[in-house]
Amino acid sequence: MSLIHVTIHVSDIERSISFYRDNLDLQIGRCFESRGKPIAMLGDPDGTLLEIVGDGDGEVDCPDVSIGFSVNNAARLARRLDPQCIGPISPNPNLVFFIIRDPDGHRVQLLEYLDR
């Protein structure tokens, strides 16, 4: 079994696509509509994808989903994207991560593996 995608619901799909594309280098795989809602699939087509569902204005369904990304220089990126980030958190000597919030309040972990 493998993880295919993680789904998040957002209030402004274009803003969220820009956040993940421009700041975390996720590529847009495909965009489509389902049940009247716009959907975008982002990430490596051979890996786990991020599915973004545009709920439109108002609250999103699940704002506390946590998504983890492996990045270079997690501290710098976390502080740039969210001055109120949490971290550094280091569960072991080879890993440090920070928790930020995306534009809709989803928890995003920026992980940096130190042994690479």
Phi, psi and omega in degrees: 000144177220153178283124182269311180204162172243133182253134172232149176254134186230158180276332182223099187297321180295318178298318181290319176301314179300317180301307184287324179289309188282329184260331184240009175058029174281129180274145177282119179276306178201155177232141180202179179237140177219129180053036178079007180243138177287143180227138175233136176253123183238149175122188179285122182299340178266001182237197178286135183254155172258119178260120180251123180251123181276108179277347184087196182294152178105190182289153176264159185294316188223075185289349183255023171294140178248132182235134181250136178231136173276124183224164171271142178051063182302322182298311182297314181295316181299315182291329177289318184279331183209095181303342178260025181300158177255132178137175012281147174242128183231094181289343175204167184295346183260002186217138171225142176215161179233149177249125176238174175242138175278182184302337179258008178090004176294140177284128179236125177264128175255107185258139175233118177276123189273345183268005182268000000 
